[in-house]
Amino acid sequence: MRILLTNDDGIHAPGLEALYKALAAPERPLGEVVWPVAPLTVQSATSHGVTFHTPLMVSEERINPSLTGLAVDGRPADCVKLAICSLWPERFGRGSRPDLVISGMNAGANVGINTIYSGTVAAALEAAFLGVPSIAVSLHLGKGPPDFARAAAWARRVIDRILDGGLGKGSPLSPHQCLSINLPVCDSVTEPRSAAEPEVRVCPMNTHGLVDAYERRVSPGGDVYYWAAGSGLDFRGADPGTDVAEILRRHITVTPLVYDLTDRAGMERWSRRFPAGG
């Protein structure tokens, strides 16, 4: 298996390095290739933006003394589009593409409406749209520094279960399929290392809005501006059994995602308003 690893926190993010180590562990590698191609700079909450009118500069970056990856001066979806269309075949041969795209590990949960804002999820959805199965991995942050290595070990075990039986025809994770994994808080302040490993819950996305907040400020020149002051995980509600409710119960959540935004239930209603030939 050959894996393209990306994220939205940037090529030097500790979550990406931790996830790489978990996927490429010498004693039990998930595949023969795990290749990082990630944004040069932090691109959190850039959603599915792509670049058209400026060049996408690419550079090789050293992630640690024994690992390098390609940094793209663009957004997460740019990284996946460019990697699948150009960078991957340039490195591994014309016509080749990754078997799987994994995006993460993001520093911050991507549950509820944040699923739509997330660059991490956008990168995974872009891969699925292009016909490469994908998995997004995000970590809920707590009061202390996140234990990325421990969280990456959790993620690896969930990914192993997802891939049990392999990829391809008959696999639950087939081309155009995307799963979003969210890991609960994992730090020594909020959750001691002695705490039991979280259970996995397959659940839908919570659809209640965020409680947005903005702080009004005035610049030295007298200009008024606003600074986002919401927590990012303060929702107006959390329905039982949804990703928000389950991650707050310290469960690992797995949510299948689609990129088709069509309101299927509304198709018939609107077709009656605009009948064919009418």
N, C-alpha and C positions, 0 to 999 in steps of 0.2 A: 504494500500500500504506500502511495506517495501523497504526502499531506502538505498543503499550503497553509502556513500559519500567519495570521494577520491580527490586527486589533484597531482600536481607535485612540489608545493612550500613547501611541508612539513607539518607535522601534526600540527605545531604551527603557520602556516601562518594565518594572519588576514582575508584573503579572504575566507578561509575554514570556519572559525568561523562565519563570517558574513553570509555566505550562509546557514550554519546550522541553525542559528537563524531565517532566513527567511523561511526555509523549515519546521522547527519544531515549529513555533510560537504557543504558547499555545492557543491563541484565534482562530487560523485557521491552524492547522497542515496539511501538505500535506499528511502525512501518519502516521501510528501508530509507525513506526520505522524509524529513520534516524541514521545510524551507521557510524561514521568516521573510515576508515581504509586507512591510507595515509603514504607516505614515511617518514622515520625518519628525513632525511635531504633534503635540496633543490635539486631537480632533473630536473631543467628547461632545456629544449632543449635536453633531453636524448632520445627523440623520442620513438621508440617502443622496446628499448633494454630490455632484460630479463636476469635473473641471472641463471646460470647453475652450476658453479664450486665452489661457496662459499655458505655457509648456509644463509638462510633468517631469521635473528633474529627478533623476535616479542616482543614488550613491550607495556604495557599499559601506556599511557601518559595523563596527565591532561591538557586539552586545556584551560579551565577556571574553576573557583571554582565548577561549577555544571555540567561540561561536561568532559568526558574522551573518548578516542578513542584508537585504536591500531595503533602503529607505526611499519612499516616494514622497516628494514634496506636494502632496495632495490630500485628498480625503479618503476615508476607508473604502468606499465603493470604487474610487479611482484605483486603489491598490489592487483590488480583486479583478477589475476589468482589465487593467494593464497586465497583471500577472498572467491571467488565463489567455489573453489574446496575444501577448508578445513575450513577456519575460520568461514564462515557463517554457514555451517551445524554443526560445533562443538558448536556454540552458540545457534542456533535456531532449531536444529533438523536435523537428518540424512535425506538427500534428499532435504532439503530446499535450496532455493536460493533467492536472492533479486528480487523484481519485476522490479526495475529500478536502474541504476547506474548513478549518477551525479558526474561529475569531475570538480572541481573548487572551488572557483572562482579564476582563475589565475590572477596574477598581471602582466598584459601585454596582448595585443591583440594577438590572434592566427589566423591571416588572411593571405591570400596569401600562399607563400611557407612555412611560419612559421607553417602552419597547419601540414606539414609533420615533421618538427623538434620537434613539441610540445609534451612534456610528458603528458600534460593535455588531449590533443586530443587522444594520444595513449592509455591512460587508458580507455577512452570512447569507442574507436574502439575495444579494447580487450574484453570489456564487450559484445559489439554487436556480435563479432565473436563467443563468447561463448553462444550466444542466449539470452542475457539479454539486453533489449532496453536501450539506454544510451543518455545522454546529456552532452556536454562539455560547460563550461561557462568561458569566459575570459573577462577581462576589459582592455580597452585601457588606458594607463597611460598618464597623462598630466603634467603640470608644477608644480602642488602642490600635497600634500599628497592625495591619493585616498580616496574618501568617500565610503568605502566598504559597509557600511550599506545601503546607498541609492541605490547603484548599485545592491546590493542583492535584494532589494525590486523590482527593475526593472526586474531582472532575474526571481523572483518568479512569477510576473505577466505574463511574456512570457511563463514560464513553465506551468502555469495554463492553458493558451490558448492551448499549445501543447497537454496537457493531457485532454482537454475537451472531455468528452465521455469515459474517462478511457483508460486502457491498454487491451491488449488481441486481440482476433479475431475481425477484422474490424477496429481496431484502426490504425491511420496513423503511430503511433510509436509502431510497432510490434517487436517481437524478431528479432535480427540481424539488427535493424535500429539504426542509430546514427545521432544526430543533433549537430551542433556546433553553439552556441550562442556567439556573440561578442557584448559587451556593449561599447558605446562610452565613451569618457573622462568624468569623474565624480569627480570633485574636486572644491573647493571654489575659486581657483585661475583662472582656465580656464573657468569653467562653474558655474555661481552662482546658488544657490539653487532655485532661482526664475525662472530659465530657464524651459521651457516646457519639459515634459517627451518625450524622443525620440520616433519616430515612428519605426515600425518594417518593415524590408525589407527581403524577402527571395531571396537569391542571390547565384551565384556560386563563387567558389574560384578564385581569381586572379592568373594568371599563369606566370606573369613576374618575373624575378629573382630579388634578392636583389642587391643593390650596396654595395658590400663587401669592407671592408677596414681593413688593419692590420698595426699596428705600430711596426716598427722594433726597437728592444732594444738590449742592450748588458749587460750581467750580470757582477757583480764584478769580476768574474773569466774569463771574456772574451768570454763567450759563447753567441752566437746570438740566440735570440728568438723573437717571434712575439705575439702581444697582439691584440685580436679582437677589432676593434675601430669603427665598423659600428653601425648605430642607431638601426638596427633590423626592422625598418619600412620604410626604404628608398628604394623604389622599382624602377626598371628601367622603369616601366610603370604601370598604373592602368586603366584597361578597364572600361568604364562606366557600371554601374550596377553590378560590382563585389563587393566582400566583402570589399576589400581595399577602393575602391571609396566610398562605402556607409558608412563605419564607419568614414571616414574623413568628410563626410557630417553630422556627428553626428546622424546617424541612428543606431538602433540595428539591427544586421544582424543575420539571421538564415540560415545555410547552411547544407543541407543533405549530409552526407559523406558515402563512401563505403570503405571496406577493400580489395575488389577484384581489384588487380592491372592489370588484363588482359587488353591488348589493343584489344578490340573486333573488332574494325575497321580493325586492321591488321591481324586478324586470317585468313581470306580468302586469302589474299596476300601471307602469309607465307605457308599456306597449299598447294598452287599451287607450291611453290618451293620444298616442301617435300611431295609429294602425298603419300597416304596410300599404303604401299607395295612397294614404290619406293626406 
